[in-house]
């Protein structure tokens, strides 16, 4: 069984849970109103996880704090640290393409499908986004429906709109 380490980081938007293993970063949570709620969500997913030392993942924690403070942050370097599941090459291509969407920009599901050389696979791109375990690192909130309408997001459309609005205001 894989050893999993867990930690949380306090951001201006709430507490964000992080899970890691020797393979890399396993998951990033959405901001929660309390530290206890962030820990609860981590424990639901990784009940055998151990508490990481406070200084673990310090660079990522700092970047997340900066991001949720409204600063433009580039997480592309962190994409190489993600523990992608085996056996999902299409999903991995999609996640990597989405990981390259610059701060403050959006792409449609169709644009991502074309980028991974499967222009008719916009629904499959949506399925990959629905299983994204690394929100913000893989910025699925930057993927929108045709006509640039807001569709599907694990954190809810209100959070998706709020994230996009924050990034848009910062870029201007």
TAMOZI-V299291 format. One record per pair of residues at least 24 apart in sequence whose C-alpha atoms are under 6 Angstrom apart, sorted by the first residue. I is the first residue (numbers start at 1). J is the second residue. Records with the same first field share a line. If there is no record, write none. Layout:
I = J + J
This chain:
4 = 49
5 = 49 + 50 + 51 + 52
6 = 49 + 50 + 51 + 52
7 = 52
11 = 65
12 = 68 + 69
23 = 83
24 = 81 + 82 + 83
25 = 81 + 82 + 83
26 = 83
27 = 133 + 134
28 = 134
75 = 137
91 = 128
98 = 138
99 = 138
104 = 167 + 168
106 = 142 + 143
107 = 143
108 = 143 + 144 + 145 + 146
